[in-house]
Amino acid sequence: MPSIGKKFIQHVVPGVIKPVRILWNEFIAFLFFALAALAIPSAYRHIKNFEGDPQSFFRILLSCGFALIMFVFGVFSYIHARKISRS
Protein backbone atom coordinates (compact mmCIF):
# COMPACT_ATOMS: atom_id res chain seq x y z
CA MET A 1 0.00 0.00 0.00
CA PRO A 2 2.76 2.56 0.72
CA SER A 3 4.14 2.04 -2.78
CA ILE A 4 0.80 3.16 -4.28
CA GLY A 5 0.93 6.38 -2.25
CA LYS A 6 4.56 6.93 -3.24
CA LYS A 7 3.74 6.42 -6.93
CA PHE A 8 0.76 8.75 -6.64
CA ILE A 9 2.92 11.48 -5.09
CA GLN A 10 5.65 11.00 -7.70
CA HIS A 11 3.15 11.49 -10.52
CA VAL A 12 0.91 14.19 -9.08
CA VAL A 13 3.34 16.52 -7.28
CA PRO A 14 5.44 17.47 -10.36
CA GLY A 15 2.24 18.29 -12.24
CA VAL A 16 1.03 20.54 -9.42
CA ILE A 17 4.31 22.27 -8.56
CA LYS A 18 4.82 23.90 -11.96
CA PRO A 19 1.46 25.74 -12.09
CA VAL A 20 1.89 26.79 -8.45
CA ARG A 21 5.32 28.27 -9.21
CA ILE A 22 3.91 30.12 -12.24
CA LEU A 23 1.01 31.49 -10.20
CA TRP A 24 3.36 32.53 -7.37
CA ASN A 25 5.64 34.46 -9.73
CA GLU A 26 2.68 36.17 -11.39
CA PHE A 27 1.28 37.12 -7.98
CA ILE A 28 4.64 38.55 -6.89
CA ALA A 29 4.84 40.48 -10.18
CA PHE A 30 1.40 41.94 -9.49
CA LEU A 31 2.48 43.02 -6.00
CA PHE A 32 5.60 44.71 -7.35
CA PHE A 33 3.56 46.51 -10.02
CA ALA A 34 1.07 47.62 -7.35
CA LEU A 35 3.88 48.97 -5.15
CA ALA A 36 5.31 50.84 -8.13
CA ALA A 37 1.88 52.30 -8.91
CA LEU A 38 1.49 53.43 -5.30
CA ALA A 39 4.83 55.26 -5.42
CA ILE A 40 4.02 57.24 -8.58
CA PRO A 41 1.63 59.79 -6.96
CA SER A 42 4.19 60.47 -4.25
CA ALA A 43 6.92 61.01 -6.84
CA TYR A 44 4.64 63.33 -8.81
CA ARG A 45 3.81 65.31 -5.68
CA HIS A 46 7.51 65.69 -4.81
CA ILE A 47 8.37 66.76 -8.37
CA LYS A 48 5.53 69.29 -8.32
CA ASN A 49 6.72 70.75 -4.99
CA PHE A 50 10.42 70.81 -5.91
CA GLU A 51 12.14 73.79 -4.29
CA GLY A 52 15.72 73.31 -5.45
CA ASP A 53 17.15 72.27 -2.11
CA PRO A 54 18.97 68.94 -1.58
CA GLN A 55 16.20 67.55 0.62
CA SER A 56 13.57 67.99 -2.11
CA PHE A 57 15.92 66.46 -4.68
CA PHE A 58 16.57 63.48 -2.37
CA ARG A 59 12.84 62.91 -1.93
CA ILE A 60 12.33 62.94 -5.70
CA LEU A 61 15.25 60.59 -6.21
CA LEU A 62 13.99 58.23 -3.51
CA SER A 63 10.40 58.16 -4.77
CA CYS A 64 11.31 57.70 -8.42
CA GLY A 65 14.00 55.16 -7.57
CA PHE A 66 11.59 53.10 -5.49
CA ALA A 67 8.96 53.13 -8.23
CA LEU A 68 11.53 52.17 -10.86
CA ILE A 69 12.98 49.34 -8.78
CA MET A 70 9.55 47.89 -8.00
CA PHE A 71 8.58 48.11 -11.68
CA VAL A 72 11.77 46.32 -12.76
CA PHE A 73 11.26 43.60 -10.13
CA GLY A 74 7.70 43.14 -11.42
CA VAL A 75 8.88 42.79 -15.00
CA PHE A 76 11.57 40.26 -14.08
CA SER A 77 9.15 38.24 -11.98
CA TYR A 78 6.66 38.15 -14.84
CA ILE A 79 9.41 37.10 -17.27
CA HIS A 80 10.43 34.35 -14.85
CA ALA A 81 6.85 33.10 -14.73
CA ARG A 82 6.77 33.01 -18.55
CA LYS A 83 10.03 31.02 -18.62
CA ILE A 84 8.59 28.46 -16.21
CA SER A 85 5.42 28.11 -18.27
CA ARG A 86 7.37 27.52 -21.49
CA SER A 87 9.68 24.87 -20.06
Phi and psi in radians as a Rosetta constraint file:
Dihedral C 1 N 2 CA 2 C 2 CIRCULARHARMONIC -1.097 0.35
Dihedral N 2 CA 2 C 2 N 3 CIRCULARHARMONIC -0.491 0.35
Dihedral C 2 N 3 CA 3 C 3 CIRCULARHARMONIC -1.200 0.35
Dihedral N 3 CA 3 C 3 N 4 CIRCULARHARMONIC -0.534 0.35
Dihedral C 3 N 4 CA 4 C 4 CIRCULARHARMONIC -1.173 0.35
Dihedral N 4 CA 4 C 4 N 5 CIRCULARHARMONIC -0.759 0.35
Dihedral C 4 N 5 CA 5 C 5 CIRCULARHARMONIC -1.117 0.35
Dihedral N 5 CA 5 C 5 N 6 CIRCULARHARMONIC -0.706 0.35
Dihedral C 5 N 6 CA 6 C 6 CIRCULARHARMONIC -1.129 0.35
Dihedral N 6 CA 6 C 6 N 7 CIRCULARHARMONIC -0.747 0.35
Dihedral C 6 N 7 CA 7 C 7 CIRCULARHARMONIC -1.131 0.35
Dihedral N 7 CA 7 C 7 N 8 CIRCULARHARMONIC -0.703 0.35
Dihedral C 7 N 8 CA 8 C 8 CIRCULARHARMONIC -1.055 0.35
Dihedral N 8 CA 8 C 8 N 9 CIRCULARHARMONIC -0.817 0.35
Dihedral C 8 N 9 CA 9 C 9 CIRCULARHARMONIC -1.124 0.35
Dihedral N 9 CA 9 C 9 N 10 CIRCULARHARMONIC -0.713 0.35
Dihedral C 9 N 10 CA 10 C 10 CIRCULARHARMONIC -1.124 0.35
Dihedral N 10 CA 10 C 10 N 11 CIRCULARHARMONIC -0.507 0.35
Dihedral C 10 N 11 CA 11 C 11 CIRCULARHARMONIC -1.594 0.35
Dihedral N 11 CA 11 C 11 N 12 CIRCULARHARMONIC -0.600 0.35
Dihedral C 11 N 12 CA 12 C 12 CIRCULARHARMONIC -1.501 0.35
Dihedral N 12 CA 12 C 12 N 13 CIRCULARHARMONIC -0.749 0.35
Dihedral C 12 N 13 CA 13 C 13 CIRCULARHARMONIC -1.046 0.35
Dihedral N 13 CA 13 C 13 N 14 CIRCULARHARMONIC -0.819 0.35
Dihedral C 13 N 14 CA 14 C 14 CIRCULARHARMONIC -1.053 0.35
Dihedral N 14 CA 14 C 14 N 15 CIRCULARHARMONIC -0.551 0.35
Dihedral C 14 N 15 CA 15 C 15 CIRCULARHARMONIC -1.303 0.35
Dihedral N 15 CA 15 C 15 N 16 CIRCULARHARMONIC -0.365 0.35
Dihedral C 15 N 16 CA 16 C 16 CIRCULARHARMONIC -1.647 0.35
Dihedral N 16 CA 16 C 16 N 17 CIRCULARHARMONIC -0.592 0.35
Dihedral C 16 N 17 CA 17 C 17 CIRCULARHARMONIC -1.106 0.35
Dihedral N 17 CA 17 C 17 N 18 CIRCULARHARMONIC -0.752 0.35
Dihedral C 17 N 18 CA 18 C 18 CIRCULARHARMONIC -1.066 0.35
Dihedral N 18 CA 18 C 18 N 19 CIRCULARHARMONIC -0.883 0.35
Dihedral C 18 N 19 CA 19 C 19 CIRCULARHARMONIC -1.116 0.35
Dihedral N 19 CA 19 C 19 N 20 CIRCULARHARMONIC -0.566 0.35
Dihedral C 19 N 20 CA 20 C 20 CIRCULARHARMONIC -1.171 0.35
Dihedral N 20 CA 20 C 20 N 21 CIRCULARHARMONIC -0.715 0.35
Dihedral C 20 N 21 CA 21 C 21 CIRCULARHARMONIC -1.125 0.35
Dihedral N 21 CA 21 C 21 N 22 CIRCULARHARMONIC -0.708 0.35
Dihedral C 21 N 22 CA 22 C 22 CIRCULARHARMONIC -1.103 0.35
Dihedral N 22 CA 22 C 22 N 23 CIRCULARHARMONIC -0.823 0.35
Dihedral C 22 N 23 CA 23 C 23 CIRCULARHARMONIC -1.094 0.35
Dihedral N 23 CA 23 C 23 N 24 CIRCULARHARMONIC -0.704 0.35
Dihedral C 23 N 24 CA 24 C 24 CIRCULARHARMONIC -1.078 0.35
Dihedral N 24 CA 24 C 24 N 25 CIRCULARHARMONIC -0.823 0.35
Dihedral C 24 N 25 CA 25 C 25 CIRCULARHARMONIC -1.148 0.35
Dihedral N 25 CA 25 C 25 N 26 CIRCULARHARMONIC -0.636 0.35
Dihedral C 25 N 26 CA 26 C 26 CIRCULARHARMONIC -1.193 0.35
Dihedral N 26 CA 26 C 26 N 27 CIRCULARHARMONIC -0.644 0.35
Dihedral C 26 N 27 CA 27 C 27 CIRCULARHARMONIC -1.153 0.35
Dihedral N 27 CA 27 C 27 N 28 CIRCULARHARMONIC -0.758 0.35
Dihedral C 27 N 28 CA 28 C 28 CIRCULARHARMONIC -1.106 0.35
Dihedral N 28 CA 28 C 28 N 29 CIRCULARHARMONIC -0.699 0.35
Dihedral C 28 N 29 CA 29 C 29 CIRCULARHARMONIC -1.065 0.35
Dihedral N 29 CA 29 C 29 N 30 CIRCULARHARMONIC -0.746 0.35
Dihedral C 29 N 30 CA 30 C 30 CIRCULARHARMONIC -1.068 0.35
Dihedral N 30 CA 30 C 30 N 31 CIRCULARHARMONIC -0.737 0.35
Dihedral C 30 N 31 CA 31 C 31 CIRCULARHARMONIC -1.108 0.35
Dihedral N 31 CA 31 C 31 N 32 CIRCULARHARMONIC -0.733 0.35
Dihedral C 31 N 32 CA 32 C 32 CIRCULARHARMONIC -1.128 0.35
Dihedral N 32 CA 32 C 32 N 33 CIRCULARHARMONIC -0.716 0.35
Dihedral C 32 N 33 CA 33 C 33 CIRCULARHARMONIC -1.120 0.35
Dihedral N 33 CA 33 C 33 N 34 CIRCULARHARMONIC -0.668 0.35
Dihedral C 33 N 34 CA 34 C 34 CIRCULARHARMONIC -1.152 0.35
Dihedral N 34 CA 34 C 34 N 35 CIRCULARHARMONIC -0.717 0.35
Dihedral C 34 N 35 CA 35 C 35 CIRCULARHARMONIC -1.133 0.35
Dihedral N 35 CA 35 C 35 N 36 CIRCULARHARMONIC -0.669 0.35
Dihedral C 35 N 36 CA 36 C 36 CIRCULARHARMONIC -1.130 0.35
Dihedral N 36 CA 36 C 36 N 37 CIRCULARHARMONIC -0.721 0.35
Dihedral C 36 N 37 CA 37 C 37 CIRCULARHARMONIC -1.159 0.35
Dihedral N 37 CA 37 C 37 N 38 CIRCULARHARMONIC -0.580 0.35
Dihedral C 37 N 38 CA 38 C 38 CIRCULARHARMONIC -1.246 0.35
Dihedral N 38 CA 38 C 38 N 39 CIRCULARHARMONIC -0.462 0.35
Dihedral C 38 N 39 CA 39 C 39 CIRCULARHARMONIC -1.430 0.35
Dihedral N 39 CA 39 C 39 N 40 CIRCULARHARMONIC -0.348 0.35
Dihedral C 39 N 40 CA 40 C 40 CIRCULARHARMONIC -1.119 0.35
Dihedral N 40 CA 40 C 40 N 41 CIRCULARHARMONIC -0.788 0.35
Dihedral C 40 N 41 CA 41 C 41 CIRCULARHARMONIC -1.074 0.35
Dihedral N 41 CA 41 C 41 N 42 CIRCULARHARMONIC -0.630 0.35
Dihedral C 41 N 42 CA 42 C 42 CIRCULARHARMONIC -1.144 0.35
Dihedral N 42 CA 42 C 42 N 43 CIRCULARHARMONIC -0.751 0.35
Dihedral C 42 N 43 CA 43 C 43 CIRCULARHARMONIC -1.101 0.35
Dihedral N 43 CA 43 C 43 N 44 CIRCULARHARMONIC -0.746 0.35
Dihedral C 43 N 44 CA 44 C 44 CIRCULARHARMONIC -1.074 0.35
Dihedral N 44 CA 44 C 44 N 45 CIRCULARHARMONIC -0.754 0.35
Dihedral C 44 N 45 CA 45 C 45 CIRCULARHARMONIC -1.098 0.35
Dihedral N 45 CA 45 C 45 N 46 CIRCULARHARMONIC -0.721 0.35
Dihedral C 45 N 46 CA 46 C 46 CIRCULARHARMONIC -1.199 0.35
Dihedral N 46 CA 46 C 46 N 47 CIRCULARHARMONIC -0.641 0.35
Dihedral C 46 N 47 CA 47 C 47 CIRCULARHARMONIC -1.171 0.35
Dihedral N 47 CA 47 C 47 N 48 CIRCULARHARMONIC -0.714 0.35
Dihedral C 47 N 48 CA 48 C 48 CIRCULARHARMONIC -1.132 0.35
Dihedral N 48 CA 48 C 48 N 49 CIRCULARHARMONIC -0.623 0.35
Dihedral C 48 N 49 CA 49 C 49 CIRCULARHARMONIC -1.708 0.35
Dihedral N 49 CA 49 C 49 N 50 CIRCULARHARMONIC 0.385 0.35
Dihedral C 49 N 50 CA 50 C 50 CIRCULARHARMONIC -1.135 0.35
Dihedral N 50 CA 50 C 50 N 51 CIRCULARHARMONIC 2.243 0.35
Dihedral C 50 N 51 CA 51 C 51 CIRCULARHARMONIC -1.950 0.35
Dihedral N 51 CA 51 C 51 N 52 CIRCULARHARMONIC -0.061 0.35
Dihedral C 51 N 52 CA 52 C 52 CIRCULARHARMONIC 1.642 0.35
Dihedral N 52 CA 52 C 52 N 53 CIRCULARHARMONIC -0.141 0.35
Dihedral C 52 N 53 CA 53 C 53 CIRCULARHARMONIC -1.496 0.35
Dihedral N 53 CA 53 C 53 N 54 CIRCULARHARMONIC 2.817 0.35
Dihedral C 53 N 54 CA 54 C 54 CIRCULARHARMONIC -1.081 0.35
Dihedral N 54 CA 54 C 54 N 55 CIRCULARHARMONIC -0.564 0.35
Dihedral C 54 N 55 CA 55 C 55 CIRCULARHARMONIC -1.153 0.35
Dihedral N 55 CA 55 C 55 N 56 CIRCULARHARMONIC -0.741 0.35
Dihedral C 55 N 56 CA 56 C 56 CIRCULARHARMONIC -1.135 0.35
Dihedral N 56 CA 56 C 56 N 57 CIRCULARHARMONIC -0.713 0.35
Dihedral C 56 N 57 CA 57 C 57 CIRCULARHARMONIC -1.118 0.35
Dihedral N 57 CA 57 C 57 N 58 CIRCULARHARMONIC -0.708 0.35
Dihedral C 57 N 58 CA 58 C 58 CIRCULARHARMONIC -1.109 0.35
Dihedral N 58 CA 58 C 58 N 59 CIRCULARHARMONIC -0.691 0.35
Dihedral C 58 N 59 CA 59 C 59 CIRCULARHARMONIC -1.125 0.35
Dihedral N 59 CA 59 C 59 N 60 CIRCULARHARMONIC -0.713 0.35
Dihedral C 59 N 60 CA 60 C 60 CIRCULARHARMONIC -1.109 0.35
Dihedral N 60 CA 60 C 60 N 61 CIRCULARHARMONIC -0.820 0.35
Dihedral C 60 N 61 CA 61 C 61 CIRCULARHARMONIC -1.061 0.35
Dihedral N 61 CA 61 C 61 N 62 CIRCULARHARMONIC -0.744 0.35
Dihedral C 61 N 62 CA 62 C 62 CIRCULARHARMONIC -1.169 0.35
Dihedral N 62 CA 62 C 62 N 63 CIRCULARHARMONIC -0.782 0.35
Dihedral C 62 N 63 CA 63 C 63 CIRCULARHARMONIC -1.152 0.35
Dihedral N 63 CA 63 C 63 N 64 CIRCULARHARMONIC -0.821 0.35
Dihedral C 63 N 64 CA 64 C 64 CIRCULARHARMONIC -1.178 0.35
Dihedral N 64 CA 64 C 64 N 65 CIRCULARHARMONIC -0.681 0.35
Dihedral C 64 N 65 CA 65 C 65 CIRCULARHARMONIC -1.104 0.35
Dihedral N 65 CA 65 C 65 N 66 CIRCULARHARMONIC -0.753 0.35
Dihedral C 65 N 66 CA 66 C 66 CIRCULARHARMONIC -1.089 0.35
Dihedral N 66 CA 66 C 66 N 67 CIRCULARHARMONIC -0.799 0.35
Dihedral C 66 N 67 CA 67 C 67 CIRCULARHARMONIC -1.089 0.35
Dihedral N 67 CA 67 C 67 N 68 CIRCULARHARMONIC -0.734 0.35
Dihedral C 67 N 68 CA 68 C 68 CIRCULARHARMONIC -1.142 0.35
Dihedral N 68 CA 68 C 68 N 69 CIRCULARHARMONIC -0.770 0.35
Dihedral C 68 N 69 CA 69 C 69 CIRCULARHARMONIC -1.102 0.35
Dihedral N 69 CA 69 C 69 N 70 CIRCULARHARMONIC -0.776 0.35
Dihedral C 69 N 70 CA 70 C 70 CIRCULARHARMONIC -1.133 0.35
Dihedral N 70 CA 70 C 70 N 71 CIRCULARHARMONIC -0.657 0.35
Dihedral C 70 N 71 CA 71 C 71 CIRCULARHARMONIC -1.127 0.35
Dihedral N 71 CA 71 C 71 N 72 CIRCULARHARMONIC -0.764 0.35
Dihedral C 71 N 72 CA 72 C 72 CIRCULARHARMONIC -1.139 0.35
Dihedral N 72 CA 72 C 72 N 73 CIRCULARHARMONIC -0.744 0.35
Dihedral C 72 N 73 CA 73 C 73 CIRCULARHARMONIC -1.050 0.35
Dihedral N 73 CA 73 C 73 N 74 CIRCULARHARMONIC -0.688 0.35
Dihedral C 73 N 74 CA 74 C 74 CIRCULARHARMONIC -1.114 0.35
Dihedral N 74 CA 74 C 74 N 75 CIRCULARHARMONIC -0.750 0.35
Dihedral C 74 N 75 CA 75 C 75 CIRCULARHARMONIC -1.099 0.35
Dihedral N 75 CA 75 C 75 N 76 CIRCULARHARMONIC -0.815 0.35
Dihedral C 75 N 76 CA 76 C 76 CIRCULARHARMONIC -1.144 0.35
Dihedral N 76 CA 76 C 76 N 77 CIRCULARHARMONIC -0.621 0.35
Dihedral C 76 N 77 CA 77 C 77 CIRCULARHARMONIC -1.181 0.35
Dihedral N 77 CA 77 C 77 N 78 CIRCULARHARMONIC -0.686 0.35
Dihedral C 77 N 78 CA 78 C 78 CIRCULARHARMONIC -1.154 0.35
Dihedral N 78 CA 78 C 78 N 79 CIRCULARHARMONIC -0.720 0.35
Dihedral C 78 N 79 CA 79 C 79 CIRCULARHARMONIC -1.093 0.35
Dihedral N 79 CA 79 C 79 N 80 CIRCULARHARMONIC -0.705 0.35
Dihedral C 79 N 80 CA 80 C 80 CIRCULARHARMONIC -1.098 0.35
Dihedral N 80 CA 80 C 80 N 81 CIRCULARHARMONIC -0.695 0.35
Dihedral C 80 N 81 CA 81 C 81 CIRCULARHARMONIC -1.113 0.35
Dihedral N 81 CA 81 C 81 N 82 CIRCULARHARMONIC -0.680 0.35
Dihedral C 81 N 82 CA 82 C 82 CIRCULARHARMONIC -1.142 0.35
Dihedral N 82 CA 82 C 82 N 83 CIRCULARHARMONIC -0.664 0.35
Dihedral C 82 N 83 CA 83 C 83 CIRCULARHARMONIC -1.104 0.35
Dihedral N 83 CA 83 C 83 N 84 CIRCULARHARMONIC -0.722 0.35
Dihedral C 83 N 84 CA 84 C 84 CIRCULARHARMONIC -1.136 0.35
Dihedral N 84 CA 84 C 84 N 85 CIRCULARHARMONIC -0.713 0.35
Dihedral C 84 N 85 CA 85 C 85 CIRCULARHARMONIC -1.205 0.35
Dihedral N 85 CA 85 C 85 N 86 CIRCULARHARMONIC -0.480 0.35
Dihedral C 85 N 86 CA 86 C 86 CIRCULARHARMONIC -1.500 0.35
Dihedral N 86 CA 86 C 86 N 87 CIRCULARHARMONIC -0.274 0.35
